[in-house]
Amino acid sequence: KALGTATLKNGSKGDGVKELQKILNKILKTNLVVDGKLGPKTIAKIKTWQKDHGLKADGLVGKLTKAAMVAEAAKN
């Protein structure tokens, strides 16, 4: 799994975060820097996306958020 199994949150780093940033850029048509560091700008985008999709807007990218994001990215 590209996003890994750990919950991604503020301060997370690594390949899972890079993949998350790529997915957010695709599904939100945004231009986040794909640097593998999860910071405030990315968290803000995650919360907005979660709210718009009926998920708890906590900025945490766990199983439900990952599954929904990957599914949406696959559609686009």
Buried (B, 14 or more C-beta within 10 A) or exposed (E): EEBBEEEBBEEBEBEBBBBBBBBBBBBBEBEBEBEBBBBEEBBEBBBBBBEEBEBEBEBBBBEEBBEBBBEBBEEE
